[in-house]
Amino acid sequence: MNLKKFFDPRVTAFLLAVFLTGCYEENLVPLEIGAKAPEAQLTLLSGEVVEITNHPGKAQIITFMSSWCPCSNESIPLIKNILERKEIDPEGMIAFLMVGFQSPEKKFRAFAEKWQIPFPVGYDNRDKIARIYGVTAPPTTIFIDAQGVVKRVYFGNIKDNEEEFAEWMKALL
């Protein structure tokens, strides 16, 4: 029997990629806008363990990214540019955090070093935190106000949404 007649190698490659990268998750519940952000501990690349939502009096933006993801790579310059300008948040009332997932740790470390991320970066071992936050694909960016309430969840590349990103940040202040 000639199996080539029954299997398209492109479909097989796609399915294999989906299952190997963890892009497909069953039974994940996305975060609800208006709900409290879940508590979780993250080990930063420095080795320090932090409570993700422990920023008293500060809003927080958490971005889940992967080293292999083109949209993650394209989103980082926008975030860095907005932070460097400091015009939106001159008082530093928004804490940023990057969570690496769906990547081998070594590759994610190289990704973070390459981009010289100017805020805390951690690695989500076994994608536990991503599951808690209902994140299934990179990049996903979560906006949390100073009371720990989820205000927005943005799925996808933010590189072409600089004005919106700035407005979403302002809404947290």
ZATI-459112 format. One record per residue (C-alpha): x negated, y, z; residue in one letter; residue number from 0. Coordinates in Angstrom, 2 decimals. Layout:
+---------+---------+---------+------+-----+
|    east |   north |      up | type | seq |
+---------+---------+---------+------+-----+
|       X |       Y |       Z |    A | NUM |
...
+---------+---------+---------+------+-----+
END
This chain:
+---------+---------+---------+------+-----+
|    east |   north |      up | type | seq |
+---------+---------+---------+------+-----+
|    0.00 |    0.00 |    0.00 |    M |   0 |
|   -1.35 |    3.43 |   -0.95 |    N |   1 |
|   -0.78 |    5.73 |    2.04 |    L |   2 |
|   -1.70 |    8.84 |    0.07 |    K |   3 |
|    1.75 |    8.66 |   -1.52 |    K |   4 |
|    3.39 |    9.00 |    1.91 |    F |   5 |
|    1.16 |   11.49 |    3.76 |    F |   6 |
|    0.29 |   14.99 |    2.66 |    D |   7 |
|   -3.17 |   15.71 |    4.13 |    P |   8 |
|   -2.24 |   19.37 |    4.69 |    R |   9 |
|    0.74 |   18.42 |    6.85 |    V |  10 |
|   -1.33 |   15.88 |    8.76 |    T |  11 |
|   -4.08 |   18.47 |    9.37 |    A |  12 |
|   -1.55 |   21.04 |   10.57 |    F |  13 |
|    0.13 |   18.63 |   12.99 |    L |  14 |
|   -3.22 |   17.47 |   14.31 |    L |  15 |
|   -4.32 |   21.09 |   14.87 |    A |  16 |
|   -1.12 |   21.97 |   16.70 |    V |  17 |
|   -1.39 |   19.05 |   19.08 |    F |  18 |
|   -5.14 |   19.36 |   19.67 |    L |  19 |
|   -5.12 |   23.10 |   20.36 |    T |  20 |
|   -2.16 |   22.97 |   22.67 |    G |  21 |
|   -0.17 |   25.48 |   20.62 |    C |  22 |
|    2.94 |   23.44 |   21.13 |    Y |  23 |
|    4.50 |   23.27 |   24.59 |    E |  24 |
|    7.78 |   21.77 |   25.56 |    E |  25 |
|    9.93 |   22.97 |   28.44 |    N |  26 |
|    8.13 |   26.27 |   28.99 |    L |  27 |
|   10.28 |   29.02 |   30.38 |    V |  28 |
|    9.31 |   32.50 |   29.16 |    P |  29 |
|    9.06 |   35.31 |   31.68 |    L |  30 |
|   12.22 |   37.27 |   32.21 |    E |  31 |
|   12.07 |   41.02 |   31.87 |    I |  32 |
|   12.99 |   42.43 |   35.28 |    G |  33 |
|   11.77 |   39.37 |   37.20 |    A |  34 |
|    8.84 |   39.35 |   39.60 |    K |  35 |
|    5.60 |   38.28 |   37.98 |    A |  36 |
|    4.50 |   34.82 |   39.14 |    P |  37 |
|    1.63 |   34.56 |   41.57 |    E |  38 |
|   -1.42 |   32.59 |   40.49 |    A |  39 |
|   -5.14 |   32.42 |   41.14 |    Q |  40 |
|   -7.64 |   32.91 |   38.34 |    L |  41 |
|  -11.36 |   32.25 |   38.37 |    T |  42 |
|  -13.13 |   35.14 |   36.66 |    L |  43 |
|  -16.10 |   34.48 |   34.43 |    L |  44 |
|  -18.24 |   35.93 |   37.24 |    S |  45 |
|  -17.09 |   33.06 |   39.48 |    G |  46 |
|  -14.89 |   35.25 |   41.69 |    E |  47 |
|  -11.38 |   33.93 |   42.36 |    V |  48 |
|   -8.63 |   36.56 |   42.21 |    V |  49 |
|   -4.89 |   36.67 |   42.81 |    E |  50 |
|   -3.47 |   37.75 |   39.47 |    I |  51 |
|   -0.71 |   39.99 |   40.80 |    T |  52 |
|   -2.66 |   41.39 |   43.77 |    N |  53 |
|   -3.10 |   45.04 |   42.75 |    H |  54 |
|   -1.23 |   47.01 |   45.44 |    P |  55 |
|    0.17 |   50.23 |   44.03 |    G |  56 |
|   -1.10 |   49.55 |   40.52 |    K |  57 |
|    0.63 |   48.39 |   37.39 |    A |  58 |
|   -0.99 |   45.57 |   35.47 |    Q |  59 |
|   -1.48 |   44.48 |   31.89 |    I |  60 |
|   -2.43 |   40.85 |   31.43 |    I |  61 |
|   -3.49 |   39.69 |   28.01 |    T |  62 |
|   -3.82 |   36.00 |   27.15 |    F |  63 |
|   -6.35 |   35.44 |   24.37 |    M |  64 |
|   -8.29 |   32.66 |   22.66 |    S |  65 |
|  -11.71 |   32.70 |   21.03 |    S |  66 |
|  -10.50 |   31.00 |   17.84 |    W |  67 |
|   -7.51 |   33.28 |   17.29 |    C |  68 |
|   -7.90 |   35.98 |   14.61 |    P |  69 |
|   -5.16 |   38.10 |   16.21 |    C |  70 |
|   -6.96 |   38.01 |   19.58 |    S |  71 |
|  -10.13 |   39.22 |   17.89 |    N |  72 |
|   -8.23 |   42.00 |   16.10 |    E |  73 |
|   -6.37 |   43.13 |   19.26 |    S |  74 |
|   -9.41 |   43.67 |   21.48 |    I |  75 |
|  -10.73 |   46.84 |   19.77 |    P |  76 |
|   -7.35 |   48.56 |   20.27 |    L |  77 |
|   -7.28 |   47.74 |   23.98 |    I |  78 |
|  -10.89 |   48.84 |   24.45 |    K |  79 |
|  -10.25 |   52.08 |   22.53 |    N |  80 |
|   -7.23 |   52.98 |   24.65 |    I |  81 |
|   -9.12 |   52.26 |   27.87 |    L |  82 |
|  -12.19 |   54.25 |   26.82 |    E |  83 |
|  -10.10 |   57.33 |   25.98 |    R |  84 |
|   -8.58 |   57.36 |   29.51 |    K |  85 |
|   -5.94 |   59.88 |   28.41 |    E |  86 |
|   -3.00 |   57.59 |   29.16 |    I |  87 |
|   -4.17 |   56.43 |   32.59 |    D |  88 |
|   -6.73 |   58.99 |   33.87 |    P |  89 |
|   -6.14 |   57.98 |   37.50 |    E |  90 |
|   -6.78 |   54.28 |   36.86 |    G |  91 |
|   -3.34 |   53.19 |   37.99 |    M |  92 |
|   -3.15 |   50.27 |   35.56 |    I |  93 |
|   -5.26 |   47.16 |   36.15 |    A |  94 |
|   -6.19 |   45.16 |   33.06 |    F |  95 |
|   -6.93 |   41.45 |   33.04 |    L |  96 |
|   -7.79 |   39.08 |   30.21 |    M |  97 |
|   -7.00 |   35.40 |   30.57 |    V |  98 |
|   -8.71 |   32.98 |   28.22 |    G |  99 |
|   -6.80 |   29.86 |   27.27 |    F | 100 |
|   -6.53 |   27.26 |   24.51 |    Q | 101 |
|  -10.29 |   27.53 |   24.00 |    S | 102 |
|  -13.20 |   25.54 |   25.38 |    P | 103 |
|  -14.64 |   27.54 |   28.27 |    E | 104 |
|  -18.06 |   27.89 |   26.65 |    K | 105 |
|  -16.55 |   29.35 |   23.47 |    K | 106 |
|  -14.31 |   31.70 |   25.44 |    F | 107 |
|  -17.30 |   32.96 |   27.46 |    R | 108 |
|  -19.15 |   33.70 |   24.21 |    A | 109 |
|  -16.03 |   35.48 |   22.89 |    F | 110 |
|  -15.80 |   37.69 |   26.00 |    A | 111 |
|  -19.53 |   38.48 |   25.88 |    E | 112 |
|  -19.36 |   39.31 |   22.17 |    K | 113 |
|  -16.59 |   41.85 |   22.77 |    W | 114 |
|  -18.09 |   43.22 |   26.03 |    Q | 115 |
|  -14.70 |   43.37 |   27.71 |    I | 116 |
|  -14.67 |   46.36 |   30.13 |    P | 117 |
|  -12.23 |   44.80 |   32.62 |    F | 118 |
|  -11.95 |   41.49 |   34.51 |    P | 119 |
|  -11.89 |   38.35 |   32.38 |    V | 120 |
|  -11.05 |   34.86 |   33.57 |    G | 121 |
|  -10.74 |   31.43 |   32.11 |    Y | 122 |
|   -7.51 |   29.48 |   32.54 |    D | 123 |
|   -8.71 |   25.93 |   33.09 |    N | 124 |
|   -6.22 |   23.50 |   31.53 |    R | 125 |
|   -3.94 |   26.45 |   30.63 |    D | 126 |
|   -2.15 |   26.24 |   33.99 |    K | 127 |
|   -1.60 |   29.99 |   34.32 |    I | 128 |
|   -0.40 |   30.27 |   30.72 |    A | 129 |
|    2.25 |   27.66 |   31.51 |    R | 130 |
|    3.28 |   29.51 |   34.70 |    I | 131 |
|    3.69 |   32.69 |   32.64 |    Y | 132 |
|    5.48 |   30.91 |   29.78 |    G | 133 |
|    2.71 |   31.76 |   27.31 |    V | 134 |
|    2.46 |   29.39 |   24.36 |    T | 135 |
|    0.24 |   31.21 |   21.88 |    A | 136 |
|   -2.42 |   33.91 |   21.81 |    P | 137 |
|   -2.43 |   36.80 |   22.00 |    P | 138 |
|    0.36 |   37.45 |   24.45 |    T | 139 |
|    0.32 |   40.65 |   26.51 |    T | 140 |
|    2.38 |   41.12 |   29.65 |    I | 141 |
|    3.18 |   44.52 |   31.17 |    F | 142 |
|    3.90 |   44.52 |   34.92 |    I | 143 |
|    4.83 |   47.60 |   36.97 |    D | 144 |
|    3.36 |   48.59 |   40.35 |    A | 145 |
|    6.11 |   46.66 |   42.16 |    Q | 146 |
|    5.11 |   43.44 |   40.36 |    G | 147 |
|    8.12 |   43.42 |   38.02 |    V | 148 |
|    7.70 |   42.24 |   34.42 |    V | 149 |
|    8.60 |   45.13 |   32.13 |    K | 150 |
|    7.57 |   43.80 |   28.71 |    R | 151 |
|    6.10 |   40.70 |   27.08 |    V | 152 |
|    4.54 |   41.23 |   23.68 |    Y | 153 |
|    3.71 |   38.22 |   21.52 |    F | 154 |
|    1.18 |   38.67 |   18.76 |    G | 155 |
|   -1.38 |   41.02 |   17.33 |    N | 156 |
|   -1.26 |   44.54 |   18.73 |    I | 157 |
|   -3.84 |   46.08 |   16.40 |    K | 158 |
|   -1.21 |   47.88 |   14.32 |    D | 159 |
|    0.84 |   49.00 |   17.32 |    N | 160 |
|   -1.44 |   51.55 |   18.98 |    E | 161 |
|    1.30 |   54.13 |   19.52 |    E | 162 |
|    3.70 |   51.55 |   20.93 |    E | 163 |
|    1.00 |   50.08 |   23.16 |    F | 164 |
|    0.27 |   53.55 |   24.55 |    A | 165 |
|    4.00 |   54.14 |   25.17 |    E | 166 |
|    4.33 |   50.78 |   26.92 |    W | 167 |
|    1.40 |   51.72 |   29.16 |    M | 168 |
|    2.93 |   55.13 |   29.96 |    K | 169 |
|    6.20 |   53.43 |   30.90 |    A | 170 |
|    4.34 |   51.56 |   33.66 |    L | 171 |
|    3.14 |   54.76 |   35.33 |    L | 172 |
+---------+---------+---------+------+-----+
END
